[in-house]
Amino acid sequence: MASIKLENVAKIFPDETKAVHNLDLEIGDGEYVVLVGPSGCGKTTILRIIAGLEQPTRGRVYLDDQDVTDLPPQRRDVAMVFQSHALYPHRTVRDNLGFGLRLRRAARKLVVERVEQVANSLKLSPLLDRKPGQLSGGERQRVALGRAMTRRPQAFLLDEPLSNLDAQLRVQMRSELTRIHREMATTTVYVTHDQEEAMVLGDRVAVLRAGKLQQFDRPNEIYRRPANLFVAGFIGTPAMNFLRAKLHKENGNAYLEAPWLRRKLDISPQVQDLRDVVVGIRPHDICLVDSENADAHALVEAVNPLGREVMIQASFVGKTDGLISIVLPGDFPVERNLPISLAFAREKIHFFDPVSERRLN
């Protein structure tokens, strides 16, 4: 196991594409860290820099406080699992699992022991004599993971290993990955563009945008206290609602005012800055109330059943602020053109600067 540290790392490709911008990142020994962000945000490039498959334009990479920036991949003692399984089609599962150890001239007895241990852990024992073409997608992915596990490297680097699997199998494999990490306690860096996957798997999550680190924290903290508008909109399903409003002071208290509000909201304990703001409120933090207790009135525009829940989209009565999403219990009686009255959970309202996009409260 090893800690991983990236110090002021940047990567600029020959065509002047800036893939990574001055990244500082510290991953603890045995920690499970997920890099998440949209396509092209630099996740895979960062993983390849850690593995030694890419050289940073500037900055340093450390494994257990050893500077490995200039070391080739084979001397870094890390194992990388790619999006494609990259198995040898003419070799059996047994041979694929033990290939890395045999390449390092490990003793035959050690290879046999490790392969049996990993196969048992991943429930691959009945498949050891099959070839990849005889396996399902999930089984091939487990073999790819197992091949890395037999080496017992200092760190696992996983580059979207579940993206080619169907939805049900992805959920199953997430549980497998969590169990494997719990048993082996090996430092793991996992890349995905799926924010739900990131929140489920990671001890900590690094949210990236255009090669820049936006926030690095525990999943629940990122969800509850997003650092900026991008993180707030990217993390959470359905996405957070964003609305324009003003903060103003009256009788020593701060209030929220907006055309879409029925009445001013007292938010004095939360925000000190008095200015134009972007208000963020998650669909689950809005409830339907009677008209007298409402913060706003709206009209249902669309109804989207989600099984146990239903997501509705509504427009504020007489306003042009666009649609707001609300999540309700699945058996709630709601239909298009139904007038509704809304109340917002005060303690769960987020405020952002519309210029810098940073969080205010």
FITIVO-771287 format. One line per 10 residues: number of its first residue (from 1); for each residue x, y, z of N, C-alpha, C. Coordinates in steps of 0.001 Angstrom, whole numbers. Atoms other than C-alpha are relative to their C-alpha. Layout:
// residues N
NUM> X:Y:Z:X:Y:Z:X:Y:Z; ...
//
This chain:
// residues 361
1> 846:-1198:0:0:0:0:873:1237:0; -802:-1219:112:1094:3558:-622:-894:1224:-1; 657:-1289:193:91:7158:-321:409:538:-1371; -262:-595:1314:-72:9142:-3566:-114:1513:139; 21:-1459:-73:755:12811:-3916:350:583:-1368; -272:-763:1215:519:15049:-6986:225:1454:414; -394:-1332:-436:2268:18364:-6525:142:928:-1206; -31:-1004:1069:1514:21252:-8923:136:-647:-1384; -104:756:1252:989:18775:-11778:-823:666:-1106; 685:-526:1183:105:20126:-15223:364:-874:-1192
11> -255:747:1231:-224:18412:-18582:-523:802:-1179; 354:-719:1219:-167:20305:-21875:471:-847:-1176; -343:839:1138:-268:18234:-25055:601:843:-1129; -672:-737:1078:1664:19176:-28237:-908:964:-765; 918:-909:702:-1466:20747:-29771:-480:1140:893; 289:-1056:-983:-1540:23143:-26753:-1262:-261:828; 1136:348:-853:-4495:21344:-25157:470:-137:1444; -345:60:-1419:-4305:21912:-21395:-923:-1002:688; 822:1075:-563:-5549:18636:-19952:-94:76:1517; -36:-100:-1466:-4524:19251:-16312:650:1321:373
21> -482:-1328:-403:-4001:22614:-14576:488:-17:1441; -589:-241:-1323:-1626:22880:-11579:-733:-761:1116; 771:842:-912:-3184:19978:-9688:816:-382:1227; -540:487:-1267:-2392:19365:-6018:-1008:-989:577; 906:1044:-474:-3852:16107:-4713:763:-969:885; -629:950:-920:-2995:13923:-1729:-987:-1105:335; 837:1173:-242:-4407:10403:-1379:673:-840:1070; -579:697:-1138:-3867:8576:1892:221:-1479:-254; -295:1430:74:-2480:5072:2349:-1277:-797:264; 1192:819:-151:-5341:2605:1816:-1296:698:-322
31> 1210:-765:284:-7802:5296:745:-563:-363:-1371; 699:231:1269:-10391:4825:-2018:-477:1366:-492; 315:-1329:521:-10519:8039:-4064:-563:-128:-1410; 621:18:1324:-12777:8614:-7071:189:1354:-667; -91:-1197:828:-12010:11151:-9816:-1231:25:-895; 1245:-60:761:-15289:12291:-11367:-120:1342:-705; 207:-1218:768:-16258:14829:-13989:-454:-364:-1398; 459:285:1362:-17584:15162:-17538:1140:-443:-901; -1020:425:967:-15760:13776:-20569:926:1163:-338; -969:-1024:363:-12568:15672:-21331:473:872:1145
41> -389:-843:-1134:-12030:17013:-17798:1387:-344:544; -1361:323:-425:-8624:15313:-17379:131:-1185:924; -28:1120:-965:-9557:12287:-15227:998:-1078:-415; -865:1089:465:-7847:9632:-17336:1445:453:-128; -1368:-523:97:-4828:11848:-17980:675:-17:1364; -550:24:-1359:-4315:12195:-14208:364:-1423:398; -265:1404:-336:-4575:8427:-13783:1246:-512:-729; -1151:447:794:-2046:7848:-16574:1297:648:495; -1180:-652:-577:344:10363:-14982:444:-739:1259; -339:771:-1201:157:8435:-11692:647:-1328:-391
51> -514:1298:435:785:5181:-13573:1348:103:-699; -1240:-165:746:3722:6635:-15510:-170:-157:-1494; 267:124:1436:2032:6232:-18904:0:1355:-694; -133:-1373:507:2065:10031:-19335:983:743:885; -898:-851:-767:4785:12443:-18294:-651:1364:203; 566:-1335:-198:3542:15659:-16665:874:1064:-656; -754:-1120:567:4547:18890:-18381:800:691:1093; -719:-493:-1180:5463:20153:-14940:-653:-603:1228; 505:559:-1246:4987:19092:-11333:650:-1339:309; -629:1233:-472:5985:16013:-9354:-1068:-992:476
61> 865:1085:-454:4399:12646:-8524:755:-808:1048; -637:734:-1094:5136:10840:-5246:-840:-1225:373; 609:1197:-578:4350:7296:-4093:726:-276:1302; -611:180:-1322:4941:6885:-362:1197:930:201; -1018:-1052:-148:6987:10116:-391:1222:-211:-893; -1089:179:958:9272:8729:-3112:-377:677:-1310; 246:-686:1269:9527:10939:-6193:132:-1009:-1138; -10:988:1084:8524:8657:-9082:-288:661:-1352; 379:-735:1213:7949:11373:-11693:709:-538:-1238; -786:439:1159:10708:10049:-13939:157:-1519:-94
71> -98:1457:44:10291:6339:-13186:-953:-561:-1051; 895:640:966:8848:4092:-15939:-1101:-767:730; 1140:670:-653:5516:2325:-15244:372:-1275:735; -314:1292:-598:7093:-1067:-14489:742:112:1326; -717:-178:-1264:9058:414:-11580:-836:737:1048; 835:-756:-949:6127:2120:-9870:-855:-897:899; 774:948:-800:4410:-997:-8469:-1448:442:181; 1434:-276:10:903:116:-9410:-623:-860:-1095; 713:811:994:-1695:-1893:-11327:-1162:802:-550; 1048:-787:632:-4030:-275:-13837:-974:-917:-719
81> 1064:740:681:-7364:-1690:-15017:-710:978:-915; 539:-916:994:-8690:-147:-18210:-1482:-258:-255; 1405:121:388:-12173:404:-19613:-217:-1268:-823; 42:1260:739:-11519:-2406:-22108:704:-1064:835; -522:1037:-885:-10773:-5737:-20446:1446:-363:-305; -1390:265:423:-7551:-6276:-22457:506:-1356:484; -408:1358:-362:-7479:-10021:-21744:619:-694:-1213; -582:788:1083:-5461:-12485:-23775:-1024:-1056:-434; 1119:876:393:-8171:-14305:-25802:387:-1468:-130; -431:1377:196:-6076:-17437:-26422:428:-673:1304
91> -403:560:-1292:-5250:-17910:-22714:-1227:-236:875; 1097:273:-931:-7486:-19377:-20004:-66:1098:1064; 134:-930:-1128:-8773:-17395:-17041:1171:-179:961; -1119:289:-899:-6108:-19101:-14931:1283:677:-501; -1217:-587:567:-3342:-17970:-17296:-54:1520:9; 141:-1460:-26:-4725:-14436:-17532:227:549:1406; -162:-464:-1379:-4864:-14114:-13752:1461:-21:427; -1384:137:-452:-1288:-15270:-13280:1033:643:-900; -946:-499:996:232:-13490:-16270:977:1033:575; -854:-1061:-542:1541:-10467:-14370:1101:-538:896
101> -1004:592:-895:3303:-12591:-11763:1050:-786:-790; -950:760:808:4836:-14891:-14366:947:920:-759; -830:-977:703:6093:-11855:-16258:1122:507:897; -1012:-453:-970:7943:-10859:-13081:803:-1169:553; -769:1202:-346:9388:-14382:-12833:-236:-440:1454; 344:477:-1340:7562:-15181:-9585:47:-1531:19; -54:1455:-149:7901:-18732:-8249:-1354:-614:-375; 1223:640:471:5382:-21175:-9725:-991:-239:1145; 875:252:-1148:4032:-22076:-6272:-738:1268:417; 624:-1271:-362:3374:-18388:-5499:-1087:368:-1000
111> 983:-306:1040:1577:-17914:-8825:-1266:-811:218; 1155:884:-209:-688:-20911:-8158:-802:439:1218; 684:-424:-1235:-1482:-19727:-4609:-782:1289:-214; 655:-1294:209:-2267:-16164:-5645:-1207:-140:-920; 1106:179:946:-4429:-17228:-8596:-1188:-649:692; 1093:677:-711:-6454:-19568:-6373:-680:941:991; 563:-948:-970:-6901:-16874:-3701:-885:1033:-688; 746:-1044:706:-8026:-14227:-6176:-1241:-580:-664; 1144:645:647:-10272:-16622:-8101:-1099:-292:1014; 984:265:-1051:-11985:-17601:-4850:-662:1291:452
121> 527:-1290:-440:-12381:-13956:-3809:-990:578:-1005; 844:-573:1053:-13940:-12984:-7159:-1014:-987:-558; 947:1039:454:-16001:-16183:-7516:282:-413:-1437; -416:412:1336:-14024:-17178:-10591:502:-1448:-44; -574:1347:-66:-12927:-20643:-9430:-598:-971:-1026; 551:946:985:-15421:-22547:-11650:354:355:-1450; -246:-480:1369:-14242:-20529:-14682:1477:-32:-382; -1443:-130:199:-10468:-20981:-14401:501:-606:-1305; -475:668:1216:-10176:-23258:-17424:-707:492:-1265; 658:-586:1173:-12387:-21177:-19705:861:1112:-590
131> -673:-1121:658:-11178:-18598:-22199:-942:1209:-31; 830:-1209:-72:-12413:-14958:-22310:-1236:-20:-892; 1144:49:902:-14680:-15642:-25282:-1172:-796:539; 1053:822:-601:-16673:-18067:-23120:-601:665:1240; 451:-700:-1211:-17324:-15460:-20380:-963:1120:-331; 862:-1182:130:-19966:-12794:-19863:820:1256:227; -710:-1265:-199:-19044:-9128:-19713:433:208:1430; -353:-156:-1409:-19138:-9100:-15915:1113:-934:423; -1053:957:-332:-16990:-12210:-15689:1346:448:-565; -1261:-493:591:-14388:-10736:-18064:545:1166:808
141> -462:-1136:-798:-14284:-7582:-15968:607:-478:1311; -553:557:-1238:-13699:-9641:-12824:1383:-618:-239; -1315:554:324:-10825:-11426:-14555:1023:1125:-140; -917:-1139:141:-9282:-8050:-15491:391:561:1358; -304:-462:-1352:-9563:-6935:-11859:894:-1006:727; -774:1035:-667:-8207:-10255:-10641:1446:-29:-450; -1378:-19:502:-5156:-10015:-12884:822:1066:713; -699:-1040:-760:-4292:-6757:-11124:180:-403:1455; -50:372:-1417:-5048:-8210:-7687:1087:-1029:299; -1004:1029:-276:-2696:-11193:-8038:1374:600:243
151> -1299:-649:-180:231:-8766:-8182:174:594:1390; -24:-710:-1291:-718:-7143:-4853:856:1262:-94; -769:-1234:184:529:-3739:-6013:-223:961:1164; 183:-1027:-1025:894:-676:-3834:-1279:800:-222; 1203:-770:299:-2037:970:-5612:-703:-578:-1221; 818:341:1157:-4897:104:-7967:-449:1293:-677; 482:-1127:790:-5726:2566:-10761:-1048:-546:-956; 1116:555:757:-9142:1885:-12315:-599:1074:-902; 467:-986:972:-10137:3731:-15504:-1342:-424:-587; 1369:302:429:-13940:3472:-15907:-182:-1487:-306
161> 31:1437:286:-13822:-331:-15562:-1402:-571:-188; 1356:543:74:-17625:-707:-15406:-839:618:-1112; 798:-773:954:-18680:1567:-18258:-605:-836:-1120; 532:839:1076:-19242:-1276:-20730:-1032:-1013:481; 945:965:-558:-21563:-3221:-18413:-1409:578:31; 1371:-483:-104:-25352:-3040:-18276:-267:487:1423; 270:-706:-1257:-27006:-1131:-15420:-29:-939:1199; 109:922:-1131:-27823:-4137:-13214:1351:-581:378; -1317:572:-261:-24354:-5626:-13583:938:1038:606; -826:-1069:-580:-22747:-2260:-12791:-229:91:1501
171> 321:-72:-1432:-24563:-2141:-9457:637:-1171:738; -593:1195:-611:-23418:-5704:-8691:1518:145:120; -1449:-139:-13:-19806:-4914:-9623:466:1097:957; -351:-1021:-1005:-19803:-1770:-7464:130:-644:1371; -61:694:-1291:-20562:-3980:-4475:1257:-856:84; -1209:816:23:-17748:-6323:-5540:1243:853:253; -1160:-877:-157:-15276:-3433:-5790:122:501:1436; -12:-455:-1395:-16274:-2146:-2356:492:-1114:915; -420:1137:-819:-15835:-5616:-854:1496:-283:-164; -1414:254:263:-12453:-6107:-2527:876:1017:714
181> -802:-1042:-663:-11185:-2782:-1222:-6:-186:1511; 85:207:-1450:-12431:-3557:2277:911:-1136:436; -826:1156:-355:-10618:-6904:2257:1486:256:-201; -1413:-176:337:-7362:-5773:638:586:1298:539; -434:-1306:-528:-7211:-2151:1920:1133:604:-823; -1026:-551:877:-5086:-1211:-1098:-419:1379:-484; 283:-1343:506:-4867:2432:-2117:-583:-110:-1406; 704:130:1275:-7292:2843:-5018:-401:1369:-529; 463:-1209:691:-7877:5640:-7527:-891:-460:-1152; 1030:480:927:-11028:5155:-9588:-517:1168:-827
191> 470:-1053:904:-12060:7214:-12627:-1384:-354:-532; 1329:189:566:-15689:7623:-13696:-600:1352:-380; 770:-1220:297:-18011:10171:-15311:-1379:-89:652; 1297:253:-628:-20953:8700:-13352:36:488:1441; -80:-576:-1345:-21536:10861:-10284:-636:-900:1050; 593:940:-963:-23756:8231:-8647:1017:-1061:398; -1048:981:-264:-20951:5687:-8954:1065:593:920; -1011:-662:-826:-18511:8197:-7460:-450:108:1451; 505:-183:-1352:-20729:8856:-4456:-93:-1316:759; 140:1309:-634:-21245:5142:-3776:1355:-575:385
201> -1262:713:-172:-17612:4024:-4088:1036:729:854; -1149:-710:-532:-15339:6771:-2835:-23:296:1488; -180:-578:-1335:-13997:7479:645:-2:1516:-125; 44:-1413:370:-13349:10883:-899:-152:88:-1516; 277:-202:1428:-14343:12279:-4288:649:1301:-445; -587:-1196:606:-12377:14706:-6463:-817:352:-1233; 819:-448:1125:-14669:16653:-8793:861:889:-890; -857:-710:949:-12892:17910:-11934:-820:656:-1091; 633:-718:1124:-13816:20405:-14626:1097:642:-821; -988:-564:931:-11653:21242:-17647:1412:-41:583
211> -1347:185:-525:-8536:19898:-15921:279:654:1326; -183:-693:-1281:-9077:21861:-12707:-808:-690:1089; 675:597:-1147:-9946:20447:-9297:-1002:993:576; 1059:-871:-511:-13272:21906:-8137:-263:-215:1487; 233:317:-1409:-13714:20114:-4805:505:-1408:266; -530:1308:-401:-12088:17204:-2965:-404:-232:1441; 543:174:-1351:-14026:15911:26:-774:-1317:63; 844:1172:-169:-16197:13146:1426:-1280:162:-831; 1183:-98:864:-19224:12309:-769:-1154:788:612; 1124:-699:-621:-21834:13519:1719:255:1492:138
221> -334:-1419:-143:-19988:16792:2269:-127:713:-1344; 140:-593:1336:-19831:17443:-1493:-1464:185:-342; 1432:-95:283:-23559:16759:-1762:-656:1104:829; 645:-969:-900:-24500:18903:1261:557:1409:-150; -631:-1315:62:-21998:21728:744:878:113:-1255; -784:-134:1234:-20956:21988:-2936:760:1314:-29; -872:-1175:-54:-18083:24438:-3393:-399:1085:-985; 362:-998:1014:-19473:26131:-6493:-1178:-499:-830; 1157:334:823:-22226:26120:-9111:204:-1279:-802; -242:1195:800:-20555:23445:-11229:-198:-1262:827
231> 124:1181:-856:-20263:20951:-8372:-1456:-209:400; 1396:96:-417:-23801:21723:-7220:-871:-587:-1102; 801:495:1110:-25203:21039:-10686:397:-1382:-462; -490:1288:489:-23049:17993:-11434:-306:-1143:959; 223:1039:-1008:-23510:16091:-8166:-1451:28:469; 1391:103:-437:-27005:14873:-7336:-923:-309:-1164; 981:380:1008:-29830:13227:-9282:-1379:-47:631; -99:-964:1105:-32084:14889:-10320:863:1204:393; -906:-1117:-235:-29924:17977:-10692:-651:1093:839; 460:-1115:-814:-30194:20955:-8357:-679:1067:-866
241> 639:-1141:656:-32549:23795:-9328:801:1267:282; -681:-1278:-179:-30906:27202:-9870:-944:1129:-385; 927:-1116:196:-32904:30426:-9545:676:1308:376; -567:-1320:-280:-31984:34113:-9596:-798:692:1102; 668:-711:-1090:-32731:36242:-6533:926:1096:528; -788:-1053:-658:-31516:39153:-4373:-53:-206:1505; -35:-56:-1456:-30415:39346:-766:-30:1463:412; -6:-1382:-494:-31249:42521:1121:-204:1:1506; 60:-110:-1459:-31125:43733:4718:-1195:854:399; 1178:-720:-487:-34181:44863:6653:-126:-248:1502
251> 112:109:-1462:-34383:45580:10397:1048:-941:583; -1097:794:-520:-31043:43914:10945:41:-1438:-477; 28:1367:508:-32002:40697:9165:192:-14:-1510; -171:174:1442:-31145:39377:5704:-1186:-781:-552; 1154:643:615:-33982:38382:3378:299:-325:-1457; -86:397:1399:-34297:36643:56:-1239:501:-723; 1097:-519:799:-36411:38340:-2597:173:-426:-1447; -59:391:1413:-37288:37146:-6106:-1407:34:-579; 1329:-4:632:-40144:37378:-8635:-747:-1316:174; 656:1294:-115:-40791:33668:-8188:-451:-324:1424
261> 391:213:-1391:-41280:34000:-4409:-1328:684:306; 1255:-600:-444:-44668:34624:-2851:246:979:1139; -320:-864:-1135:-43063:36194:216:1501:-35:251; -1431:-46:-326:-39622:37192:1498:346:-1155:950; -467:1069:-877:-37605:34408:3141:1114:519:891; -1025:-404:-962:-35621:35158:6287:1126:-1034:-25; -1126:932:87:-32175:33619:5762:1205:541:775; -1074:-686:-723:-30141:35731:8222:1036:-916:651; -1046:820:-621:-28411:32807:9995:1000:-575:-1001; -810:729:963:-26919:31536:6735:971:858:-797
271> -796:-777:953:-25580:34338:4560:185:1425:484; -288:-1374:-393:-23876:37620:5347:74:937:-1211; -162:-826:1192:-23215:38856:1783:-1360:444:-517; 1260:-543:517:-25997:41127:483:216:398:-1452; -305:-180:1416:-26113:41000:-3324:-969:-810:-849; 670:933:902:-27545:39340:-6402:597:-1385:235; -478:1356:-254:-27315:35583:-5892:-702:-982:-926; 670:1146:606:-28075:32285:-7550:-404:-919:1152; 522:877:-1042:-30279:30196:-5277:-23:-1430:-533; 47:1415:367:-29791:26424:-5398:-866:-765:977
281> 855:817:-852:-32417:24040:-4099:-217:-1357:-690; 136:1329:600:-32512:20288:-4672:-1472:-398:-86; 1400:409:174:-35753:18700:-5971:-594:-710:1205; 505:710:-1171:-36005:16549:-2827:-249:929:1185; 127:-940:-1120:-35895:19665:-614:-1127:1006:-207; 1193:-810:248:-39133:21148:-1953:-1215:-864:303; 1204:773:-299:-42498:20042:-605:-1245:794:-388; 1275:-632:319:-46119:20754:-1452:-754:303:1293; 705:-437:-1202:-48132:22700:1134:-1298:671:-418; 1211:-747:335:-51441:24506:1377:378:1424:-378
291> -283:-1306:585:-51662:27922:-250:456:1032:1034; -310:-1012:-1009:-51467:29937:2995:1440:-96:491; -1362:189:-506:-48090:28446:4002:1047:-81:-1111; -880:189:1159:-46536:28545:533:1064:1089:-103; -1043:-953:371:-43240:30183:-397:-152:431:-1449; 184:-312:1417:-44208:30081:-4082:-1169:-804:-547; 1068:708:695:-47016:29053:-6431:497:-391:-1386; -467:483:1298:-46489:27015:-9575:-1084:-822:-680; 923:787:808:-48218:25073:-12333:774:-1195:-566; -678:1208:471:-47300:21466:-13199:23:-24:-1532
301> -177:44:1455:-45896:21233:-16734:268:-1409:-513; -331:1363:422:-44633:17629:-16856:56:-912:1214; -7:1008:-1063:-44941:14450:-14785:843:-1181:-479; -917:1074:388:-42133:11856:-14892:47:-1063:1087; -9:1066:-1019:-42820:8623:-12933:1375:-667:75; -1296:639:-213:-39646:7105:-11405:-127:-1246:872; 212:1175:-852:-41191:4113:-9622:-475:415:1373; 382:-377:-1374:-41153:4827:-5884:-188:1504:131; 126:-1454:-23:-40948:8548:-6691:-538:489:-1336; 404:-649:1236:-42331:10915:-9267:669:1371:-40
311> -600:-1327:145:-40438:13945:-10575:-923:841:-872; 830:-912:786:-42561:16845:-11704:822:1240:-339; -582:-1271:394:-41482:19960:-13558:-1118:1026:-53; 1045:-1010:-129:-43405:23112:-12846:549:1377:-342; -379:-1383:280:-43368:26760:-13886:-646:891:1052; 545:-923:-994:-43835:29603:-11415:-1124:813:-624; 1191:-677:515:-47217:31266:-11806:328:1442:-374; -185:-1367:468:-46937:34413:-13910:1434:437:-151; -1411:-356:87:-43119:34273:-14040:642:-753:-1166; -693:606:1148:-40609:33373:-16760:1384:-502:404
321> -1290:480:-499:-37834:31820:-14677:331:-1412:-471; -236:1364:432:-38044:28496:-16511:-687:-993:912; 646:1067:-752:-38963:25174:-14939:783:-346:1261; -610:478:-1230:-38309:23890:-11445:-391:-1461:173; 250:1423:-196:-37980:20176:-10649:-296:-288:1467; 413:373:-1356:-39649:18625:-7597:-181:-1516:27; 161:1448:-146:-39495:14998:-6391:-997:-279:1121; 1059:336:-947:-42563:13565:-4644:-148:-1511:100; 266:1446:-69:-43675:10109:-3451:-717:-482:-1257; 513:506:1263:-44615:7883:-6393:-1515:-88:-73
331> 1461:122:15:-48266:7546:-5315:-703:1347:167; 605:-1324:-192:-48797:11314:-5047:-884:327:-1213; 901:-314:1120:-51848:12367:-7144:364:1336:-648; -418:-1221:677:-50439:14871:-9623:-147:-191:-1507; 170:52:1448:-51120:15689:-13271:317:1354:-604; -334:-1249:694:-50286:18327:-15889:-1073:1049:236; 859:-1189:-167:-51751:21839:-15446:-617:102:1392; 493:-93:-1369:-52358:21211:-11736:700:1149:718; -650:-1054:-798:-51736:24358:-9620:497:-572:1326; -588:516:-1238:-49434:23631:-6671:624:1135:795
341> -635:-963:-893:-48077:25535:-3673:1242:-653:598; -1291:562:-359:-44412:25041:-2719:577:636:1254; -780:-504:-1141:-42335:25379:441:1410:-565:-131; -1403:384:124:-38528:25280:490:587:-260:1384; -688:296:-1262:-36457:23664:3253:1073:1064:219; -876:-1172:-175:-34741:26817:4597:1465:-387:204; -1370:364:-357:-31682:25043:6012:733:-689:-1151; -622:695:1123:-31045:23327:2663:60:855:-1267; -143:-913:1136:-31060:26388:407:1473:391:-129; -1392:-346:282:-27679:27084:-1214:42:1341:-731
351> -156:-1293:651:-26418:30511:-2322:1359:69:-686; -1216:-70:793:-23841:31141:-5048:149:1383:-617; -310:-1259:674:-22137:34216:-6454:-167:-221:-1510; 219:227:1431:-23361:34563:-10084:1221:293:-867; -1191:-342:766:-19979:35960:-11183:1118:-1022:215; -1083:946:-310:-17360:33818:-9401:-493:-1438:57; 661:1304:-111:-19826:30886:-9070:314:-706:1320; -342:652:-1251:-18461:30173:-5580:-1176:-5:968; 1028:117:-1021:-20629:29122:-2678:124:1152:1002; -2:-1118:-942:-21642:31936:-300:-318:-436:1424
361> 410:378:-1354:-23197:30109:2657:580:-1352:389
//
